[in-house]
Amino acid sequence: MPNASNPPPAGLSPRAVVTAVFFSYAIGLGLWAGSIPALSLHTGLGVAALGLALTLHTGAYIAAMAGGGQLARIVPPRRLMLMALAANLPCYAVLFTADTPAVLMAALALLGLGLGLLDLAMNTEGTAVERDLGRPVLLAMHAAASAAFALGALGGSLIASRAGPGWCAVLVLGVTLPVALAVCRLGPRAQARVAPLAVPSRGFGARTGVARIGIVLGLTIAAEMAAQMFSARFLVSQAAELAAYAGAGAAVFAGVQAVVRLLGDALRRRLGDPRVIVISLALAALGFATVATSSQFPQSLLGFALVGLGTACVVPCCFALIARGAGDGAAAALGMASLVAGAIRLPTPLVLGAVVAAWSDALAFAGIAGGLLVALVLARRPGGNRAG
């Protein structure tokens, strides 16, 4: 919370502004996810090349998150959010107007840098706001992101297939500019500047705890990526006549996530973060098992809904556990966990694309279900649900 010497402008609250940043972050991702079939058709990007493009994007994203933890030593998270919001706009413009696979892949890789930096900055600031308020609010912020992704995914498939993907860039611009202006008006937050950020440590056990949570994060984010980026193509293969609604899978997934996250902070207070994580991972694995055995459009939507239900709380709860254990070193600890998670999520798009191209979507989704069961086992191990 801003102090008396630096009060927020009238009508603005840090919680509301950071929540708007989460919304802005996800609306562009949702529009991209929903427009993947149209952009792939327009640029001639095949499924294996899509996997490579997403891998390059993920690599840049991870590098930005890991490096951003150290950058936060000298640049406050609010300023990082503003820098990332501005950098993402031209990347989205090129992405949604790409006419060759090379241009699309380059734009997606550059976008990964800005989104990774924004992810780190907004979660660091979000956990600081949560500490200031003295109650859980981070899941509500993630709920705004899930709602934005759901709207973007469904809107992206409709807009891209009927009006052209270029209009998606216009929509991103319309959402991002007022959010960036709100961040500017909010001003600096001295308390959000992070203290010296060599990885916070209370011994080997602390670092091991962060690393284990990082593995759980990596497997969960890989699952979310599969639902976000491969669901549209999967649904088109099941019902080509419904191509304009191919974003429905990602939209249902994210929409259920949004609803659960709105209630999630109450669940955290009642059950505690570790128990919420374990229950959630079990539900997410069941969801992917449902998709893997599906041959019908409605059954697939049910499966993606279960995935949204299961993954809704895992990432925010893991972030909260890490930040709570690291104190003023939250950004560095999140950066370390992101680096560990990155070793898992980086090859995921490439592997999924290769498996789908060589065998089937069902086998790819079954593999994701297995990965979530591994995460569940790690989360249940002693020390697996503590940041230190």
Secondary structure, 3 states (H helix, E strand, C coil): CCCCCCCCCCCCCHHHHHHHHHHHHHHHHHHHHHHHHHHHHHHCCCHHHHHHHHHHHHHHHHHHHHHHHHHCCCCCHHHHHHHHHHHHHHHHHHHHCCCCHHHHHHHHHHHHHHHHHHHHHHHHHHHHHHHHHCCCCHHHHHHHHHHHHHHHHHHHHHHHHHCCCHHHHHHHHHHHHHHHHHHHHHCCCHHHCCCCCCCCCCCHHHHHHHHHHHHHHHHHHHHHHHHHHHHHHHHHHHCHHHHHHCCHHHHHHHHHHHHHHHHHHHHHHHHCHHHHHHHHHHHHHHHHHHHHCCCCHHHHHHHHHHHHHHHCCHHHHHHHHHHHHHHHHHHHHHHHHHHHHHHHHCCHHHHHHHHHHHCCHHHHHHHHHHHHHHHHHHHHCCCCCCCC
